Amino acid sequence: MTIARIILIAALALPSTVALSAPAAEPMRFKSEAIELPTSERIFPDGPGAEAINNNCVACHSAGMVLTQPKLTKAQWTETVNKMVHVYKAPVDPADAAAIVDYLTALKPAP
């Protein structure tokens, strides 16, 4: 007895309510959703580099979010800014990166 004949006999022995093929999948449906993001007018306090950080960082982060981060060393702030630029593709002007690091290091000095 061939395998095809065994399969045919087994299929004929199935009750008529058993489906032999998968049901057609429902088509994927998309719908529009409206969300409202929080807004903030808060900016970084004045000081050397404040213009650089306000011009570059508040496009993605609120000042409040950054200001609640832990105190970091200059090397750690440099690593963080480099990650934002190179990993997350933040549109930070390269001329402003050092000013941003200096500003954050002075504003939130590590213990």
URSUL-V651827 format. One record per residue. N is the residue number from 1. RES is the residue in one small letter. PHI is phi as a letter, one per 30 degrees, with the letter a starting at -180 (* if undefined). Layout:
# URSUL-V651827
n:N res:RES phi:PHI
n:N res:RES phi:PHI
This chain:
# URSUL-V651827
n:1 res:m phi:*
n:2 res:t phi:d
n:3 res:i phi:d
n:4 res:a phi:d
n:5 res:r phi:d
n:6 res:i phi:d
n:7 res:i phi:d
n:8 res:l phi:d
n:9 res:i phi:d
n:10 res:a phi:d
n:11 res:a phi:d
n:12 res:l phi:d
n:13 res:a phi:d
n:14 res:l phi:d
n:15 res:p phi:d
n:16 res:s phi:d
n:17 res:t phi:d
n:18 res:v phi:d
n:19 res:a phi:d
n:20 res:l phi:c
n:21 res:s phi:b
n:22 res:a phi:d
n:23 res:p phi:d
n:24 res:a phi:d
n:25 res:a phi:d
n:26 res:e phi:d
n:27 res:p phi:d
n:28 res:m phi:d
n:29 res:r phi:b
n:30 res:f phi:c
n:31 res:k phi:b
n:32 res:s phi:d
n:33 res:e phi:b
n:34 res:a phi:c
n:35 res:i phi:b
n:36 res:e phi:c
n:37 res:l phi:d
n:38 res:p phi:d
n:39 res:t phi:c
n:40 res:s phi:b
n:41 res:e phi:c
n:42 res:r phi:d
n:43 res:i phi:b
n:44 res:f phi:d
n:45 res:p phi:d
n:46 res:d phi:e
n:47 res:g phi:l
n:48 res:p phi:e
n:49 res:g phi:j
n:50 res:a phi:d
n:51 res:e phi:d
n:52 res:a phi:d
n:53 res:i phi:d
n:54 res:n phi:d
n:55 res:n phi:d
n:56 res:n phi:c
n:57 res:c phi:c
n:58 res:v phi:d
n:59 res:a phi:d
n:60 res:c phi:c
n:61 res:h phi:b
n:62 res:s phi:d
n:63 res:a phi:e
n:64 res:g phi:d
n:65 res:m phi:d
n:66 res:v phi:d
n:67 res:l phi:d
n:68 res:t phi:c
n:69 res:q phi:d
n:70 res:p phi:d
n:71 res:k phi:d
n:72 res:l phi:b
n:73 res:t phi:d
n:74 res:k phi:d
n:75 res:a phi:d
n:76 res:q phi:d
n:77 res:w phi:d
n:78 res:t phi:d
n:79 res:e phi:d
n:80 res:t phi:d
n:81 res:v phi:d
n:82 res:n phi:d
n:83 res:k phi:d
n:84 res:m phi:e
n:85 res:v phi:d
n:86 res:h phi:d
n:87 res:v phi:c
n:88 res:y phi:c
n:89 res:k phi:h
n:90 res:a phi:d
n:91 res:p phi:d
n:92 res:v phi:d
n:93 res:d phi:d
n:94 res:p phi:e
n:95 res:a phi:d
n:96 res:d phi:c
n:97 res:a phi:e
n:98 res:a phi:d
n:99 res:a phi:d
n:100 res:i phi:d
n:101 res:v phi:d
n:102 res:d phi:d
n:103 res:y phi:d
n:104 res:l phi:d
n:105 res:t phi:d
n:106 res:a phi:d
n:107 res:l phi:d
n:108 res:k phi:b
n:109 res:p phi:d
n:110 res:a phi:d
n:111 res:p phi:d
